[in-house]
Structures are given as structure tokens and as C-alpha cells.
Amino acid sequence: MSYQNCVLRINLAGKTSAKEPLQQQWAANYLGGKGLGIKYLYEELKPGTDPLSPGNKLMLLTGPFTGTIVPCSGKLALIAKSPATNTILDCSIGGHIASTLKYAGYDAVIIEDKAQEPSYILIDNDAVDILPAGELWGKGSHTTETLLLKTYGHDAKVLSIGPAGENLLPMACISSDYYRQAGRGGIGAVMGSKNIKAIVVKGSGSVAAANMPELINKAHHFLREDLLTDTNLWAYTDGTPMIVDLAQATGILPTNNFQSGTFDGYGSLNAEAVRKTRFGKKGCFSCALGCGNFSRMANTRVEGPEYETLALCGSNCGISDLEAIIEFNRLCDDLGLDTISAGNITAFAMELTEKGIKDFGMRFGDIREYLTVPAKLAYRDGSGAELALGVKELSKRYGGSEFAMHVKGLEFPGYEPRGSWGMGLAYATADRGACHMRSWPVASEAFGDVDPYTAEGKAQLVIGLQHYNAVKFSTILCDFWALSLETMAEMLTLTTGNETSAAQLEEIGERVVNIARLFNQREGFDRNNDTLPERIFNEYITDGATAGKNLPRGDFEKMLADYYAIRGWDTDGKVPGSKIASLSL
Amino acid sequence: MKVTVTANGPLKKYLAGTHTVELEKGSDLRDLLANLAVPGDSVSLLVLNGQKATIGQELHDGDLVTIYPPVCGG
């Protein structure tokens, strides 16, 4: 139970749709969300498919917790092959769309081929239509959502792209609830390449749980005793801006394109500074933490800014003006841009300019030029036509690859790996490129007691975290509830009716990481791609708490070798047949 | 000696605002935490004069201490 046992398959070229049964064995092995979506895409997608061609598929996945009373279960997984990296890509979006899709009767939606004209998809319970986008095409995400809600009512939920997705940028995102994103890897460009401007969902059904009375009891118990505790309440009191203070104190706050880990202007964009601008809070469906902050300054407002935006679009660009960062954030949200990648390309362009390699007319700390970047990117206008390439491709064109901060083509999130070596391994081995959402060893290294400057034990640390996040994002739960696998297993047993243990969840986590790796392997990825920019190995952080630190290549290679060995992969980083069999991939 | 302590996030419910604590010379962060009504499990990161500190680190007159809760995810 707690599944709808129904997948909606939409063919855009033929304007047809059909329901099919959920693959039960796959659901048992991968649960839902991230894991199940990757399994479906692995089975259905032809290797070598161009991610922006009609052959790519865009999959929306709910999980067994979606639409139930389980706290923090309001996320939707989106899966495709990534235009930024050519790896597997799974994103996670909050808001209220996931439960609505499940109430419409679907575990998953698989979107195939390409519409003949700019269109939007309407899923109203059983009824599915593909309608002309008309005047919506060309509009920002915010106006698009407003117009669609006006047409379909506020019980409808909307996924939309902005001009960045329409123009197929590798850093285009998909938005929902105005200010929530499926952010990374160009997922918005996949939707744009299918000529789909928006997906509107209405759902008036329900989700059954196997043991409803006990689930309600347990959910309330865990809400009080496990969720709303000092471990998780940082998300409510401050939200992610708190991480600015932690990163600054530990010297891992990206500054001036990852030249430093400490930013003089941090006090203007930390938790206290953001709290002063706050005029409201926001949460997702089923969430009691309500991490969202509405921030307002004289001429702009946004839900946010989140830590990643404060770091990559703030300190990393040398910008300490919070109003400018809020405006940059708002522009990115409306235009449909991933702020992590947008901040990175801006910082990269600033360093290329300052070093005299290529003049993009931008310098660290220069607000005026900085604020022109989102529109330039989204419309590929002026220098935006080149900036839109992303740091990897832009560095191939002009140089500076040593400080093009990406892995596999996906730009770095907000944690300096030279100050937290496990994070370097995490970035290098994450399935979709440099990502902090597959494992976050920063919590125990930089912010905890584990020595950040040793290779010892880091492979085991990263592997454990990767398994935990992989299974969590398959059930689907939000990152911000630090629950145990035992608690997760207890709730799964009550929702699905299948007796589940923490050990089984650990195995599912391993399976999900391996199916993602197999997908990438089939696309030609191996050990050569599990690496970091030269800056991390050969340059030393310039000042602050981590002054003088680098991540020596020898230590990185040791962490990577340990990682492959513990995982049972070969020395090329490939999943052997024996592992495929033992995990029933 | 006197040190100034600030709590962050949900820890503010134990320690609102900024507090000055009197300690004996030679005291460390462990001694300081023992003086505060903040549960040990709820403290994840200790910052002393703007930099990460360890629990056994000795304090001096005029030190600024900030205490942080655990943070999961980013």
C-alpha cells in the first residue's frame, strides 16, 4: 500500500497518454523517488542519447511517503539525463506538487519525445491534455505560475520553466510554488527541449496507508520527539543562512571563486543579516520545519536567499551587499536559473577578467555588472552567450581550467574541499557531478570532530552518507530531517505494510548509488572523471581559518582508491558483474 | 575572568541575547558549557573569537564564544 500502482506515460509528439501499472519488483527494490526513477531511466533510455534531443525522458517520481502524514514528505523527484554533464540527473523539488500528483492517482509520470509547438501539460486527475503554451512562452516562471493558477485555481500546482529553460541553458532549473526549484544539471533545459513550458497538476484523490491508526500515532510521536528538536530546529529558527556563520568560522565559505574560504563581508549575509529582512516563513506540504524565509529589502524580495545562493552568488563573487544578492536570487528564480551554477559562472568570469585572460567586464565585488548576469545568461545575450556554456566549456574556450570549479561539468556547491577533505571525495564521486546533496561530510568534518585534513576513514564516511541520502531521497523525505534509518524503516512498514528494517534500507541505498553509477558507466564515465579542479590540489587557500591548506593529490587518490575498494568496484571505478548480481541491479 | 557567550538558532531558547559569564582563570570551554543551561547534545559547534574551537580549549578574559546547534544538510 501507499503506492497508487500507476504510472502515467505521456508522448508529446503524438499528444497521447496512457496509464500503466507500476513495476512492482522495481518499487520493492528501489522504493520510489530517486532510486526508482533512475532504475526506470536506466532501463528505458538508449545509451548515448543527446540530453536535449526528443530521445531523452523527463520523469517525475513520488515515493511511498508522498501524500501521507509522514512529516517532511513533500518533495518530488525529477529524473533525466543531464544536459550539463551527460550523467544521470536527479533533482528534488519542494512545495506542494508531489502530494498533488500522488492524489491525482500517480506514482510517476514519464514524459517522452517533443511537442510540436510550445505547450503545457495539464494533469487533472484522470484527464490529461497537452495544450498550446501561447502567450506563456517567453514569460518568467513567476508570471507563468500566476497565469496558470488564475486559469486553473489555487488548488492546482505548477511546475514551470523560465526563459533559461526555453533557451536550453545547461544551468536552467524547473520552478514550483514560485520559489522552489529542481535546480541542477539543466533539468529545466530538458523540459524546454521538449517544448514544455509548464506542467499543471490537480489531484483530488487520496493515499492509503497499510496501518493508518498506528501511522498517525507514530507520525505525531516522531514529529514531537524526533523532528521538532534542537537537531533540526535550526531550519525553522534561521534556515540555511545559518551555514554562512558555520562556514566562515571553519574557513570553508567559498570566496572569490574559491580562492579563499573566509569572507570579510560575511556579517552582511549571515543568519542575523537575513533574519533582519525576514517578513514571513514558508514550508512545504507536510513539513513542520518551515525552513523558507521571505526576505524583503527596499527594492526587492524573494523566498530565500538560501545558503548556496549567499555563498556562490555572494561571497564567491566578492559581493557583500545583501540587497544585491536578494535581487540576483529573485532574477534567477524568475528566469529559471540554478543559483549555484549562475554564481559560479559569474565568479569564473570575474577571475578571467581580473587575470587578463578574457575580459568579461566583471570584477569581484562589482555589483553593477553582477546584476546584469542573470538576464544575459537566460537570454544568451551579449557575453551571456558564452557564459551560458558553464565553467567547464568556457574554460576549454579561453583557459583557466585550473580554477573552473566543477566536476564532470556541474559547478561546485558552497563548501571549500581544501577545508574538509571528505567533501572533495564527495564532490568527485557524486553521481551528477559536484554535488553536496549525495553526501555532506562537512557536518562531521568542518562542523564536527572528525579531522578535516586526513584521508583516513573518509571513504567509509562518504559511502555511509551516500547510502543514507540515496534511500532517503527514494522514500522521499526532505534533507533537513536528520532521522535514523530505524525511524525511516518503522514508518515505511506502517505506510506500505511491508516489514522493513534499517539494514534493508542501507542495502537499498547501496543499490541506488550503484544503479546511478551503472548508468554513468554505460555513458562512458570512469575513474578519469572522478577528479577535482587543479586549484584544489595545487593551490593554497589564501587566508582565514584554512589559510595555507590544499588537498594534496596523493591524499585524494588514497581516498578514491579506498572508496572503490570498499564499494567493491574495480580500480577503474567500474561496477563489476558480481556487484550487479549481488545487488540485483 | 569574563567571557561573552551568544547562542544561535534553537539554542536561543536556552540562552537569549548575549551573556557575560564569570569564570575562574584557566577555565576551558567545557567549564563554560557546564555553567550554561544548554543541553550538551544540542551543541554541535563552538566558535571562539570567530574560529572553530575544541571543547578543551582554554579561555581568556574578554573572549567571545558562539555556540551552534547541529545542522543537517545545506
Interface residues (C-beta under 8 A of the other chain):
Chain A: D230 T231 N232 L233 W234 Y236 T237 D238 T240 M242 I243 D245 L246 Q248 A249 T250 A271 Y307 E308 P413 G414 Y415 H436 M437 W440 V442 A443 A446 F447 G448 D479 F480 W481 A482 A545
Chain B: N8 G9 P10 L11 K12 P39 D41 S42 S44 L45 V47 G50 Q51 K52 T66 Y68 P69 P70 V71 C72 G73 G74
